[in-house]
Amino acid sequence: MNRPSFSAIEAPMGHENLTLTESQLEDWRPITVRGGSNVRAFCPFHRSDHQRSLSLDTETGRFYCFACGAWGFMDWARERWAKNRRNSTKRNPSSATFQRTPPTPPRTDLAAVLQKYQSALPGSIGEQYLQSRGITLALAQRYGLGYALPGKWAHPSRDWKCGRVVFPHTDPEGNVVNLYGRAVGPNSDVPKEWRHDHLPGHRGFFNASILRVAQSAFLTEGPFDALSIIAAGNADAVAIFGVHGWRWDWARSVTSITLAFDADTTGQNGWREVARQGRLRGKRVVILSAEDYGGAKDSNDAWVAGTLRLTA
């Protein structure tokens, strides 16, 4: 069967904040979704002609591709925004000089800072805390963990009296792009608002480097869960530090993904969204359930209890 011949659009790297014209959209056979302002079309950015994965909101002009992640706005939406901006400036000239506070740039000394924390881990109460959560010192060192002594955390306003176990945020190339610190101590001793802290700036994943080559991967909310899965025998485990922020562009080689999110409402809502996006991309998706945790709330609790079961 001959495939339709569409005009292709060359998308810049990142597939972010792109622009579509009406004529370009028409080339990719848009259809209106019944009962709303949504339009679906084949995607001109990854040149899809199998599934209408590009979704357009005709009221806002914003579009998003559920397959490749490309997003942006129709040209008429940009023109409307520019016109409103000009009118706003005329009404309030002072707004023309207003500038946003730029985002915090990534630190360039993170590798050196992490190395100091890594040196402080052996024999510390940070090591003891890791052991209480089923993580051996050898495993922690293999994956770059460290310990920030009290008064040494790189985010002084978030320092904790017992120090923090430190995990590296990395990108798929293995570069350290941020640090996460978990306050040392059981939940009963650490107020919830003090348990977790990330340095200001960009974020990555824990153990992101496996995404360059892995065809299957376990995806978890937190690094303790990822380390538990690794300790249980599967090294291809990644933590995204929460339920949001998964990046499909970092996982192009992954064809099968096992979602090992927490067995709570937030975790369930999170895996449903990732699972939906994964299936739209043709990925095989497996879900770890409360039964796979043996009734525990997450993979780390299940690992400590000896009830963790990894679904093939």
C-alpha positions, -999 to 999 in steps of 0.1 A, spaced: 0 0 0 14 34 -9 19 57 20 6 93 18 31 118 6 33 146 31 55 176 32 80 172 60 90 198 86 125 198 98 123 201 136 151 217 156 169 197 183 147 191 213 113 193 195 104 221 218 85 254 212 79 247 175 56 265 151 30 251 126 11 270 99 -24 261 88 -11 249 54 14 226 70 -12 212 94 -35 205 64 -8 184 48 -9 160 77 -47 153 75 -62 168 106 -95 155 119 -117 172 145 -124 152 177 -161 151 184 -174 172 212 -145 195 218 -119 220 206 -93 193 199 -79 183 165 -58 152 159 -33 149 130 -4 128 118 29 143 132 50 163 107 80 163 131 87 126 133 68 121 100 42 98 114 17 83 89 4 55 110 -13 72 139 -27 107 145 -5 114 175 -4 152 172 -30 169 193 -40 205 188 -62 227 210 -79 250 185 -87 276 212 -51 281 225 -33 270 194 -10 248 214 -1 214 199 17 183 214 28 150 199 22 120 222 47 99 202 78 121 198 71 148 224 72 177 199 52 207 211 46 243 202 20 267 188 2 275 156 15 306 139 -18 324 144 -15 318 181 19 333 182 7 364 163 -22 367 187 1 366 216 25 392 201 -4 415 194 -17 412 229 18 418 242 21 450 221 -13 463 233 -3 455 269 29 474 265 10 504 251 -13 504 281 15 500 306 48 512 292 67 501 324 59 465 315 82 468 285 112 470 308 101 441 330 124 411 328 119 376 342 143 363 367 165 339 347 164 303 358 192 291 381 220 279 359 235 244 365 265 244 389 298 235 374 313 222 406 288 194 413 312 166 405 338 179 430 311 185 457 298 150 452 333 136 455 336 151 490 303 136 500 314 102 486 345 103 508 324 110 539 300 81 535 320 51 548 316 47 585 291 75 588 255 75 601 246 80 564 260 45 558 240 32 588 209 47 574 214 31 540 219 -2 557 185 2 575 170 6 541 186 -25 527 214 -8 507 249 -20 513 279 4 512 294 -14 482 262 -9 462 259 27 473 295 34 463 290 17 429 262 42 421 279 73 434 261 80 467 276 102 494 269 117 527 267 154 536 276 159 572 255 183 593 265 218 582 280 206 549 249 203 526 254 225 495 219 240 501 226 256 535 190 267 541 179 231 539 207 216 560 195 188 584 208 181 619 218 145 611 231 152 576 218 139 542 225 109 521 233 123 487 223 109 453 235 123 420 211 135 393 226 125 360 218 128 323 221 98 299 258 107 292 265 103 330 270 140 337 261 151 372 235 178 367 221 181 403 222 165 437 194 151 459 198 149 496 176 126 518 175 136 554 190 109 576 165 93 600 133 74 600 101 92 589 89 94 625 120 115 633 121 137 602 93 161 594 79 155 558 89 190 547 125 183 556 130 148 542 138 156 506 159 183 490 173 190 456 198 218 448 183 247 428 186 243 390 182 216 364 172 181 373 181 147 358 174 111 368 192 87 391 211 61 370 202 78 338 232 65 319 216 31 314 191 47 291 217 50 264 218 13 258 190 -4 277 161 -20 257 141 -26 289 141 -5 321 124 -2 355 111 32 362 107 43 399 98 75 418 128 75 441 164 64 441 160 40 471 134 22 450 157 20 420 186 7 442 163 -19 457 154 -32 422 191 -32 413 199 -51 445 172 -76 436 190 -84 404 180 -59 377 206 -32 370 184 -13 345 165 8 370 160 46 368 145 70 393 128 102 382 125 118 416 87 119 417 60 109 393 65 136 368 94 145 345 100 113 326 117 122 293 110 99 263 137 116 243 162 102 269 149 67 264 148 61 226 164 27 228 140 15 255 113 -7 240 99 -22 273 93 -3 305 83 -16 339 66 10 361 75 5 398 58 35 413 45 37 449 13 19 457 -6 50 466 -29 74 448 -1 97 436 18 67 423 -11 52 406 -21 84 388 16 88 378 20 54 363 -13 56 344 -1 87 325 34 73 317 18 40 307 -6 58 283 22 78 267 44 47 265 17 26 247 11 55 223 47 52 214 45 15 208 63 5 240 56 -26 260 45 -14 295 44 -36 326 30 -23 360 43 -35 394 13 -38 417 9 -39 455 10 -77 451 44 -75 436 55 -55 466 39 -81 490 16 -55 504 44 -29 510 40 6 497 70 7 474 99 -14 461 123 -3 489 99 -13 517 93 -46 499 131 -51 495 136 -46 532 107 -69 540 119 -95 516 87 -95 496 98 -77 464 88 -96 432 100 -83 399 76 -89 370 93 -101 338 
